[in-house]
Amino acid sequence: MRKVGRWAMAAATACCAAALAAAAPADDHRRGLQAYQRGDIVGAMAALRPAARAGHAPSQVLLAFILDRGDYPEEAALLYRQAAEQGDPEGQAGLANLLLTGRGIAKDEKAALEQLSKAAAQGHAGARQALEQLARPGAASAPQQR
């Protein structure tokens, strides 16, 4: 009986630890978003970085957005790519925008169209609009996604 009790306790501890670990990136993202909305960019970045490193796509996207606007497009491109690789439509649209403009990453219109198509297929309105504009005769590049 004692062995079963210890095993159950270990299993319960492991489950609780896993639940806390999964909640941490979402909590960091919430804090980062709140800081960003207050205008606390430094606080937002500090809260978002651990979640982004943990692979939390919404945190990667928001941090990439902040970095791109702060003139750090190379780091933004890396984060957008990480989110896009997880199938995040905001990450795909953000990466596409950088690929179209060549900002922080080598310009690649074909790859940009792939990312826009993936985001649009998931219902991303900005990606749909950009694809429509690119399909127009004489279209050179898509507008900003945000």
C-alpha positions in Angstrom: 0.0 0.0 0.0 2.8 2.3 0.9 4.5 1.9 -2.6 1.2 2.7 -4.3 0.8 5.8 -2.2 4.3 7.0 -3.0 3.8 6.4 -6.7 0.5 8.3 -6.6 2.1 11.2 -4.8 5.0 11.3 -7.3 2.5 11.2 -10.2 0.4 13.9 -8.7 3.5 16.1 -8.1 4.6 15.5 -11.7 1.2 16.5 -13.0 1.1 19.6 -10.9 4.6 20.6 -12.1 3.6 20.1 -15.7 0.4 22.1 -15.3 2.4 25.0 -13.7 5.0 24.9 -16.5 2.3 25.1 -19.1 0.6 28.0 -17.4 3.8 30.0 -17.0 4.2 31.1 -20.6 0.5 32.1 -20.8 0.9 34.0 -17.6 4.0 35.7 -18.9 2.2 36.6 -22.1 -0.7 38.1 -20.2 1.7 40.2 -18.1 3.6 41.2 -21.2 0.5 42.2 -23.1 -0.8 44.2 -20.1 2.6 46.0 -19.8 2.6 46.7 -23.5 -1.0 48.1 -23.3 0.2 50.4 -20.5 3.0 51.7 -22.7 5.7 49.8 -20.6 7.7 48.4 -23.5 10.7 47.4 -21.3 8.3 45.6 -18.9 6.5 43.9 -21.8 9.7 42.6 -23.3 11.0 41.3 -19.9 7.7 39.4 -19.4 7.5 38.1 -23.0 11.1 36.8 -23.4 10.8 33.7 -21.1 7.5 32.7 -22.7 9.0 33.3 -26.2 12.0 31.2 -25.3 9.6 28.5 -24.1 8.0 28.4 -27.6 4.8 30.2 -26.7 3.8 31.5 -30.2 1.6 34.5 -29.1 4.5 35.7 -27.0 6.9 35.2 -29.9 4.6 37.3 -32.1 4.1 40.1 -29.7 7.8 40.3 -28.9 8.6 40.2 -32.6 6.1 43.1 -33.2 7.7 45.2 -30.5 11.3 44.4 -31.7 10.4 45.2 -35.3 8.9 48.6 -34.3 12.0 49.2 -32.2 14.2 48.7 -35.2 15.4 45.2 -34.4 14.1 43.4 -37.5 16.6 40.5 -37.4 15.4 39.4 -34.0 11.8 40.0 -35.0 12.2 37.8 -38.1 13.6 35.0 -36.0 10.7 35.1 -33.6 8.1 35.5 -36.3 9.6 32.4 -38.0 9.5 30.4 -34.8 5.8 31.2 -34.4 5.1 30.6 -38.1 6.7 27.2 -37.8 4.1 26.3 -35.1 1.3 27.3 -37.5 0.5 30.6 -35.8 -1.2 32.9 -38.4 0.0 36.1 -36.8 3.6 34.7 -37.0 3.0 33.7 -40.6 1.7 37.1 -41.5 4.5 39.0 -39.6 7.1 36.8 -41.3 5.5 37.4 -44.7 5.7 41.1 -44.2 9.4 41.0 -43.5 10.0 38.7 -46.4 8.2 41.0 -48.7 10.1 44.0 -47.7 13.5 42.4 -47.0 13.5 44.0 -43.6 15.7 41.9 -41.2 15.7 39.0 -43.5 16.5 38.3 -47.1 13.7 39.4 -49.4 11.8 36.4 -50.8 8.5 37.1 -52.4 7.7 33.4 -53.0 8.2 32.5 -49.4 6.2 35.5 -48.4 3.3 34.4 -50.5 3.5 30.9 -49.0 3.3 32.4 -45.5 0.5 34.8 -46.4 -1.5 31.9 -48.0 -1.1 29.8 -44.8 -2.2 32.7 -42.6 -5.1 33.5 -44.9 -6.2 29.9 -44.9 -6.6 30.2 -41.1 -8.7 33.3 -41.5 -6.1 36.0 -41.0 -7.9 39.1 -42.5 -4.6 41.1 -43.1 -3.1 38.2 -45.0 -6.2 37.8 -47.1 -6.1 41.5 -47.9 -2.4 41.4 -48.7 -3.0 38.4 -51.1 -5.8 40.3 -52.8 -3.6 43.4 -53.3 -0.7 41.3 -54.6 -3.1 39.6 -57.1 -3.9 43.0 -58.7 -2.1 43.8 -61.9 0.9 46.0 -61.2 1.1 45.1 -57.5 4.7 45.4 -56.3 4.5 44.6 -52.7 1.9 44.0 -49.9 1.1 46.6 -47.3 1.9 46.2 -43.6 0.0 43.4 -41.9 -0.8 45.3 -38.7 
